């Protein structure tokens, strides 16, 4: 059963990167992998240089049996 805080975080409109990341984490902890992946993807688009959000997105993808090619991560690490 979802806690009230988790429900509120999942339904709040994301105002910024931090809000998106918080919603993604709440979805991940609620085992809503599809929603977590979508939210982490949005956050990664806002801040592609943010290593933690890239790592979290990678974990979501791995849980779903989907992994991006190594070039994806190298591109983001190099800032390109």
MMTF fields as JSON, N, C-alpha, C and O atoms, coordinates in Angstrom:
{
  "mmtfVersion": "1.0.0",
  "mmtfProducer": "UNKNOWN",
  "numBonds": 319,
  "numAtoms": 320,
  "numGroups": 80,
  "numChains": 1,
  "numModels": 1,
  "chainsPerModel": [1],
  "groupsPerChain": [80],
  "chainIdList": ["A"],
  "bondAtomList": [4, 2, 8, 6, 12, 10, 16, 14, 20, 18, 24, 22, 28, 26, 32, 30, 36, 34, 40, 38, 44, 42, 48, 46, 52, 50, 56, 54, 60, 58, 64, 62, 68, 66, 72, 70, 76, 74, 80, 78, 84, 82, 88, 86, 92, 90, 96, 94, 100, 98, 104, 102, 108, 106, 112, 110, 116, 114, 120, 118, 124, 122, 128, 126, 132, 130, 136, 134, 140, 138, 144, 142, 148, 146, 152, 150, 156, 154, 160, 158, 164, 162, 168, 166, 172, 170, 176, 174, 180, 178, 184, 182, 188, 186, 192, 190, 196, 194, 200, 198, 204, 202, 208, 206, 212, 210, 216, 214, 220, 218, 224, 222, 228, 226, 232, 230, 236, 234, 240, 238, 244, 242, 248, 246, 252, 250, 256, 254, 260, 258, 264, 262, 268, 266, 272, 270, 276, 274, 280, 278, 284, 282, 288, 286, 292, 290, 296, 294, 300, 298, 304, 302, 308, 306, 312, 310, 316, 314],
  "bondOrderList": [1, 1, 1, 1, 1, 1, 1, 1, 1, 1, 1, 1, 1, 1, 1, 1, 1, 1, 1, 1, 1, 1, 1, 1, 1, 1, 1, 1, 1, 1, 1, 1, 1, 1, 1, 1, 1, 1, 1, 1, 1, 1, 1, 1, 1, 1, 1, 1, 1, 1, 1, 1, 1, 1, 1, 1, 1, 1, 1, 1, 1, 1, 1, 1, 1, 1, 1, 1, 1, 1, 1, 1, 1, 1, 1, 1, 1, 1, 1],
  "groupList": [{"groupName": "UNK", "atomNameList": ["N", "CA", "C", "O"], "elementList": ["N", "C", "C", "O"], "formalChargeList": [0, 0, 0, 0], "bondAtomList": [1, 0, 2, 1, 3, 2], "bondOrderList": [1, 1, 2], "singleLetterCode": "X", "chemCompType": "L-PEPTIDE LINKING"}],
  "groupTypeList": [0, 0, 0, 0, 0, 0, 0, 0, 0, 0, 0, 0, 0, 0, 0, 0, 0, 0, 0, 0, 0, 0, 0, 0, 0, 0, 0, 0, 0, 0, 0, 0, 0, 0, 0, 0, 0, 0, 0, 0, 0, 0, 0, 0, 0, 0, 0, 0, 0, 0, 0, 0, 0, 0, 0, 0, 0, 0, 0, 0, 0, 0, 0, 0, 0, 0, 0, 0, 0, 0, 0, 0, 0, 0, 0, 0, 0, 0, 0, 0],
  "groupIdList": [1, 2, 3, 4, 5, 6, 7, 8, 9, 10, 11, 12, 13, 14, 15, 16, 17, 18, 19, 20, 21, 22, 23, 24, 25, 26, 27, 28, 29, 30, 31, 32, 33, 34, 35, 36, 37, 38, 39, 40, 41, 42, 43, 44, 45, 46, 47, 48, 49, 50, 51, 52, 53, 54, 55, 56, 57, 58, 59, 60, 61, 62, 63, 64, 65, 66, 67, 68, 69, 70, 71, 72, 73, 74, 75, 76, 77, 78, 79, 80],
  "secStructList": [7, 7, 7, 2, 2, 2, 2, 2, 2, 2, 2, 1, 7, 7, 7, 1, 2, 2, 2, 2, 2, 2, 2, 2, 2, 2, 2, 2, 2, 6, 6, 7, 2, 2, 2, 2, 2, 2, 2, 2, 2, 2, 2, 2, 2, 2, 7, 6, 6, 7, 2, 2, 2, 2, 2, 2, 2, 2, 2, 2, 2, 2, 2, 6, 6, 7, 7, 7, 7, 2, 2, 2, 2, 2, 2, 2, 2, 6, 6, 7],
  "xCoordList": [0.833, 0.0, 0.884, 1.864, 0.539, 1.32, 1.028, -0.115, 2.075, 1.872, 1.277, 1.358, 0.69, 0.108, 1.18, 0.932, 2.362, 3.445, 3.825, 4.04, 3.911, 4.251, 3.192, 3.528, 1.937, 0.845, 0.923, 0.749, 1.18, 1.275, 2.452, 2.331, 3.579, 4.753, 4.513, 4.908, 3.872, 3.626, 2.632, 2.703, 1.716, 0.685, 0.993, 0.308, 2.003, 2.346, 2.965, 3.686, 2.673, 3.27, 4.724, 5.01, 5.636, 7.041, 7.336, 7.036, 7.922, 8.255, 9.677, 9.997, 10.522, 11.922, 12.616, 11.987, 13.906, 14.702, 14.56, 14.34, 14.683, 14.613, 13.256, 13.174, 12.194, 10.859, 10.712, 10.146, 11.224, 11.171, 11.935, 11.467, 13.116, 13.944, 13.251, 13.295, 12.621, 11.904, 10.734, 10.495, 10.013, 8.898, 9.397, 8.763, 10.527, 11.104, 11.502, 11.238, 12.131, 12.53, 11.306, 11.309, 10.269, 9.044, 8.429, 7.969, 8.424, 7.886, 8.745, 8.221, 10.059, 10.975, 10.746, 10.675, 10.632, 10.405, 9.035, 8.853, 8.075, 6.745, 6.693, 5.641, 7.842, 7.989, 7.183, 6.74, 7.006, 6.364, 7.494, 7.795, 8.111, 9.32, 9.096, 9.963, 7.965, 7.688, 7.629, 8.223, 6.914, 6.8, 8.152, 8.521, 8.881, 10.202, 11.112, 11.802, 11.109, 11.952, 11.573, 12.447, 10.286, 9.838, 10.27, 10.727, 10.121, 10.494, 12.002, 12.472, 12.768, 14.229, 14.687, 15.649, 14.011, 14.354, 14.136, 14.97, 13.024, 12.763, 13.817, 14.31, 14.155, 15.169, 16.523, 17.252, 16.867, 18.142, 18.206, 19.283, 17.079, 17.065, 17.303, 17.925, 16.801, 17.018, 18.463, 19.027, 19.055, 20.424, 21.234, 21.505, 21.622, 22.334, 23.684, 24.21, 24.247, 25.543, 25.418, 26.432, 24.212, 23.983, 24.193, 23.347, 25.328, 25.716, 24.722, 24.428, 24.206, 23.301, 22.01, 21.517, 21.463, 20.213, 20.477, 19.618, 21.644, 21.991, 22.111, 21.661, 22.721, 22.861, 21.5, 21.239, 20.637, 19.296, 18.505, 17.803, 18.631, 17.965, 18.511, 17.751, 19.816, 20.425, 19.896, 19.66, 19.709, 19.156, 17.737, 17.373, 16.94, 15.568, 15.585, 14.831, 16.446, 16.534, 16.977, 16.435, 17.968, 18.447, 17.353, 17.225, 16.556, 15.457, 14.452, 13.785, 14.343, 13.393, 14.046, 13.433, 15.303, 15.995, 16.445, 16.723, 16.517, 16.918, 18.157, 18.151, 19.194, 20.396, 20.849, 20.928, 21.144, 21.656, 23.086, 23.783, 23.522, 24.9, 25.894, 25.549, 27.117, 28.118, 28.341, 28.672, 28.163, 28.363, 27.422, 27.769, 26.232, 25.277, 25.89, 25.831, 26.484, 27.069, 28.33, 28.572, 29.133, 30.355, 30.028, 30.727, 28.98, 28.558, 28.198, 28.561, 27.475, 27.071, 28.237, 28.311, 29.14, 30.296, 31.232, 31.876, 31.31, 32.223, 31.579, 32.239, 30.276, 29.585, 29.119, 28.702, 29.18, 28.812, 27.462, 27.073],
  "yCoordList": [-1.166, 0.0, 1.237, 1.31, 2.196, 3.423, 4.347, 4.478, 4.982, 5.956, 7.23, 7.457, 8.043, 9.305, 10.189, 10.833, 10.229, 11.045, 10.583, 11.41, 9.282, 8.749, 9.138, 9.53, 9.038, 9.414, 10.896, 11.273, 11.739, 13.171, 13.504, 14.341, 12.859, 13.118, 12.644, 13.322, 11.493, 10.954, 11.785, 11.812, 12.458, 13.206, 14.689, 15.391, 15.179, 16.601, 16.893, 16.066, 18.076, 18.485, 18.888, 19.692, 18.33, 18.665, 20.103, 20.515, 20.857, 22.248, 22.384, 23.345, 21.441, 21.556, 20.202, 19.178, 20.219, 18.996, 18.246, 17.035, 18.941, 18.281, 17.625, 16.534, 18.293, 17.707, 16.453, 15.45, 16.521, 15.341, 14.179, 13.04, 14.479, 13.422, 12.817, 11.602, 13.644, 13.147, 12.255, 11.21, 12.67, 11.86, 10.54, 9.499, 10.587, 9.37, 8.398, 7.2, 8.917, 8.067, 7.454, 6.273, 8.255, 7.737, 6.629, 5.613, 6.831, 5.803, 4.542, 3.428, 4.718, 3.575, 2.786, 1.558, 3.508, 2.841, 2.175, 1.198, 2.697, 2.092, 0.952, 0.359, 0.665, -0.396, -0.131, -1.054, 1.157, 1.553, 1.879, 3.043, 0.82, 0.971, 1.79, 2.572, 1.623, 2.368, 3.873, 4.676, 4.231, 5.654, 6.204, 7.323, 5.428, 5.867, 6.132, 7.15, 5.209, 5.395, 6.662, 7.418, 6.898, 8.093, 9.367, 10.325, 9.368, 10.556, 10.763, 11.895, 9.68, 9.801, 10.271, 11.032, 9.827, 10.271, 11.775, 12.474, 12.27, 13.716, 14.494, 15.523, 13.997, 14.659, 14.639, 15.63, 13.516, 13.403, 14.357, 14.84, 14.627, 15.592, 17.015, 17.831, 17.294, 18.633, 18.843, 19.924, 17.786, 17.896, 16.671, 15.799, 16.594, 15.413, 15.187, 14.075, 16.204, 16.061, 15.498, 15.203, 15.345, 14.888, 13.372, 12.593, 12.973, 11.558, 10.672, 9.564, 11.139, 10.306, 10.001, 8.874, 10.99, 10.742, 9.81, 8.999, 9.916, 8.994, 7.571, 6.616, 7.44, 6.126, 5.547, 4.368, 6.374, 5.914, 5.478, 4.468, 6.248, 5.874, 4.544, 3.691, 4.372, 3.109, 1.926, 0.854, 2.121, 1.045, 0.695, -0.48, 1.711, 1.456, 0.667, -0.291, 1.081, 0.382, -1.064, -1.971, -1.275, -2.638, -3.512, -4.68, -2.954, -3.729, -4.161, -5.185, -3.378, -3.691, -4.463, -4.689, -4.864, -5.626, -4.797, -5.333, -3.488, -2.583, -1.829, -1.2, -1.887, -1.128, -0.34, -0.873, 0.934, 1.732, 1.318, 0.769, 1.574, 1.23, 2.091, 3.19, 1.602, 2.365, 3.769, 4.678, 3.961, 5.285, 6.323, 7.5, 5.884, 6.796, 7.435, 8.652, 6.596, 7.104, 7.893, 8.905, 7.459, 8.189, 9.579, 10.543, 9.69, 10.983, 11.94, 13.115, 11.441, 12.294, 12.618, 13.723, 11.676, 11.945, 12.961, 13.735, 12.963, 13.891, 15.25, 16.181, 15.368, 16.64, 16.867, 17.974, 15.826, 15.997, 15.564, 15.675],
  "zCoordList": [0.0, 0.0, 0.0, 0.742, -0.826, -0.929, 0.244, 0.683, 0.738, 1.804, 1.212, 0.005, 2.049, 1.605, 0.984, -0.035, 1.58, 1.041, -0.36, -1.246, -0.569, -1.888, -2.906, -4.024, -2.546, -3.448, -3.783, -4.942, -2.799, -3.048, -3.954, -4.848, -3.729, -4.562, -5.986, -6.935, -6.152, -7.487, -8.28, -9.508, -7.619, -8.331, -8.468, -9.213, -7.772, -7.862, -9.225, -9.783, -9.749, -11.02, -10.779, -9.892, -11.568, -11.35, -11.755, -12.875, -10.844, -11.122, -11.631, -12.331, -11.292, -11.663, -11.585, -11.317, -11.82, -11.805, -10.496, -10.502, -9.37, -8.068, -7.838, -7.272, -8.279, -8.127, -8.994, -8.559, -10.216, -11.09, -10.48, -10.485, -9.956, -9.368, -8.142, -7.947, -7.326, -6.15, -6.573, -5.969, -7.606, -8.096, -8.677, -8.502, -9.364, -9.932, -8.824, -8.916, -7.788, -6.667, -5.988, -5.641, -5.801, -5.174, -6.032, -5.509, -7.346, -8.245, -8.193, -8.187, -8.156, -8.087, -6.799, -6.815, -5.688, -4.402, -4.337, -3.611, -5.092, -5.155, -6.185, -6.423, -6.781, -7.782, -9.053, -9.736, -9.35, -10.604, -11.58, -11.841, -12.111, -12.922, -14.186, -14.577, -14.817, -16.048, -15.766, -16.486, -14.726, -14.367, -13.907, -14.264, -13.123, -12.657, -13.849, -13.9, -14.81, -15.997, -16.75, -17.174, -16.919, -17.636, -16.906, -17.53, -15.586, -14.816, -14.776, -14.888, -14.618, -14.654, -16.034, -16.142, -17.078, -18.433, -18.574, -19.149, -18.053, -18.1, -17.32, -17.782, -16.141, -15.32, -16.02, -15.986, -16.656, -17.361, -18.547, -18.896, -19.159, -20.268, -19.764, -20.443, -18.569, -17.996, -17.559, -17.731, -16.987, -16.467, -16.889, -16.063, -18.155, -18.643, -17.974, -18.018, -17.364, -16.695, -15.283, -14.651, -14.784, -13.41, -13.339, -13.78, -12.779, -12.773, -12.026, -12.475, -10.906, -10.106, -10.861, -10.814, -11.552, -12.277, -13.465, -13.81, -14.087, -15.172, -14.627, -15.259, -13.45, -12.818, -12.457, -12.693, -11.886, -11.513, -12.752, -12.729, -13.821, -15.068, -15.575, -16.033, -15.494, -15.904, -15.107, -15.664, -13.794, -12.967, -13.391, -13.45, -13.684, -14.15, -15.458, -15.63, -16.364, -17.648, -17.464, -18.095, -16.595, -16.356, -15.754, -16.12, -14.825, -14.233, -15.285, -15.133, -16.355, -17.417, -18.561, -19.604, -18.349, -19.381, -20.56, -21.633, -20.369, -21.447, -20.991, -19.932, -21.768, -21.428, -22.644, -23.751, -22.428, -23.542, -23.865, -23.011, -25.079, -25.433, -24.644, -24.209, -24.459, -23.695, -24.234, -23.473, -25.547, -26.133, -25.523, -25.426, -25.112, -24.488, -23.25, -23.074, -22.384, -21.162, -21.427, -20.769, -22.366, -22.696, -23.23, -22.917, -24.026, -24.565, -23.443, -23.489, -22.422, -21.31, -20.39, -19.851, -20.204, -19.34, -19.962, -19.254, -21.29, -21.957, -22.19, -22.65, -21.869, -22.059, -23.473, -23.813, -24.325, -25.721, -26.088, -27.251]
}
